[in-house]
Amino acid sequence: MSNTIFLTNEWLVKLEEELQNLKNIKRVEIAAKLKEAISFWDLSENSEYEDARNEQAQVELRISDLEDQLKRVEIIKEAHDKTEKINMWSIVEIQNINTKEIEMFKIVWSTESDILAEMPMISNDSSVWSALLWKKKWDKIKVKGKSDSFEYQILSIK
C-alpha cells in the first residue's frame, strides 16, 4: 500500500501510543501467557495455549498495520476558519425532519473517525459527509441509507 494517510497531530499521537502499548505491554503479557500455557505440556489440547497464540496473532497483525500506517502519514492541520459552509473538521448539528431527532458530530478524515466518541466523529468517506459538503445552516439534505433515505435540516455549523 502506498496511499498517504492524512492525520492530525492529535491522532498521530494516539496511534503512536497504541503501537507502543502493543509492543511494550501486550507482547510481554502474551509472552507470559504462552510461557504458562506451555508449562501444561500437551499443546495439542491446550486451550490456554491456543487462546494466547490467537491473541498474539491479532496483536502482531495490529502492530504491522499501525507500522504500515505510520510510514504513510502526512500531518494536516485543522482548518479553523469561520466559514459558513460545512467542510473538514466542522462540527455539525442536524435534525431529522421526520423524527425531530437531533444529532451532533465532527467531520474528520476516515483514519480518525469514531462514532462512539463523546463527540462522534464521522468520516469524510460517509454518505452523510457527501450530502453535507459545502452546505449552509438551514439547508436540507437527503442521506441514503442501506434500505431507506433520510432527510435532515442543518441547525448549526461550528
C-alpha positions in Angstrom: 0.0 0.0 0.0 1.3 3.4 -0.9 -1.6 5.6 -0.2 -1.0 8.6 2.0 -2.8 8.7 5.3 -3.8 12.1 6.5 -3.8 12.6 10.2 -3.8 15.4 12.7 -1.0 15.6 15.3 -3.5 14.6 17.9 -4.5 11.4 16.1 -0.9 10.6 15.2 0.0 10.7 19.0 -2.9 8.3 19.7 -1.7 5.8 17.1 1.9 6.0 18.3 0.7 5.4 21.9 -1.3 2.4 20.8 1.7 1.0 18.9 4.0 1.4 21.9 1.4 -0.2 24.2 1.1 -3.2 21.9 4.9 -3.6 21.6 5.9 -2.9 25.2 2.9 -4.2 27.2 0.7 -6.5 25.3 3.6 -8.5 23.8 5.0 -9.1 27.3 1.6 -10.1 28.7 1.1 -12.6 25.8 4.6 -14.0 26.2 3.8 -14.7 29.9 0.5 -16.4 28.9 2.3 -18.5 26.3 5.0 -19.5 28.8 2.4 -20.5 31.4 0.4 -22.4 28.8 3.5 -24.3 27.5 4.2 -25.4 31.1 1.0 -27.5 30.9 2.9 -29.7 28.4 0.3 -31.2 26.0 -0.1 -28.3 23.5 -2.5 -30.3 21.2 -5.4 -30.0 23.6 -4.3 -26.8 25.4 -7.0 -24.1 25.1 -4.9 -21.6 27.0 -2.1 -22.0 24.5 -4.4 -21.7 21.5 -6.1 -18.6 23.0 -2.7 -17.0 23.7 -1.5 -17.8 20.1 -4.6 -16.3 18.7 -4.2 -13.2 20.8 -0.6 -13.0 19.7 -1.5 -13.2 16.1 -4.1 -10.4 16.4 -1.6 -8.1 18.3 1.1 -8.8 15.7 -1.3 -8.0 12.9 -2.3 -4.7 14.5 1.3 -3.8 15.1 2.1 -4.5 11.5 -0.9 -2.4 10.4 0.0 0.5 12.6 3.6 0.5 11.5 2.5 0.5 7.9 0.1 3.4 8.5 2.7 5.4 10.3 5.1 5.1 7.4 2.5 6.7 5.1 1.3 9.6 7.4 1.1 13.1 6.3 0.3 15.6 9.0 -2.5 18.0 8.4 -3.7 21.0 10.3 -7.3 21.5 11.3 -8.8 24.4 9.5 -10.1 26.9 12.0 -11.5 29.4 9.5 -15.0 30.6 10.3 -16.6 29.6 7.1 -20.4 29.4 7.0 -20.2 26.3 4.9 -19.6 22.7 6.1 -16.1 21.4 5.4 -13.5 19.2 7.1 -13.5 19.5 10.9 -16.8 21.3 11.0 -18.9 20.4 14.0 -22.4 20.0 12.6 -25.8 19.7 14.3 -28.6 18.3 12.2 -32.2 17.4 12.8 -34.1 14.5 11.2 -37.1 16.2 9.6 -39.4 13.2 10.3 -38.4 12.1 13.8 -37.2 15.5 15.0 -34.1 13.7 16.5 -31.1 15.9 16.7 -27.5 14.7 16.1 -24.2 16.5 16.5 -20.9 15.3 15.2 -17.5 16.4 13.9 -16.3 15.6 10.4 -12.8 14.1 10.3 -10.6 12.1 8.0 -11.5 8.4 7.7 -8.5 7.4 9.7 -9.8 9.4 12.7 -13.5 8.5 12.6 -15.1 7.3 15.8 -18.8 7.4 16.1 -18.7 6.1 19.7 -16.6 9.0 20.9 -18.1 11.6 23.3 -18.3 13.9 20.3 -19.0 11.4 17.5 -16.6 11.9 14.6 -17.8 10.8 11.1 -15.6 10.0 8.2 -15.2 12.2 5.1 -16.0 8.9 3.3 -19.5 8.7 4.7 -22.7 9.3 2.8 -23.6 11.9 5.4 -20.4 13.8 4.6 -21.2 13.7 0.9 -24.6 15.2 1.5 -23.3 17.9 3.9 -20.3 19.1 2.0 -20.4 22.9 1.3 -24.0 23.2 2.7 -25.0 26.0 5.0 -27.1 26.4 8.1 -30.8 25.7 7.4 -30.1 23.8 4.2 -31.9 20.5 3.9 -30.1 17.3 2.8 -31.1 13.8 1.9 -28.9 10.9 3.1 -29.3 7.5 1.5 -29.0 4.6 3.9 -28.8 0.9 3.1 -32.6 0.4 2.8 -34.0 3.9 3.2 -33.2 7.6 2.9 -33.4 10.2 5.5 -34.0 14.0 5.3 -32.2 16.4 7.7 -32.0 20.1 8.2 -28.7 21.7 9.3 -29.2 23.5 12.6 -25.7 24.7 13.3 -22.1 24.7 12.0 -19.1 25.3 14.2 
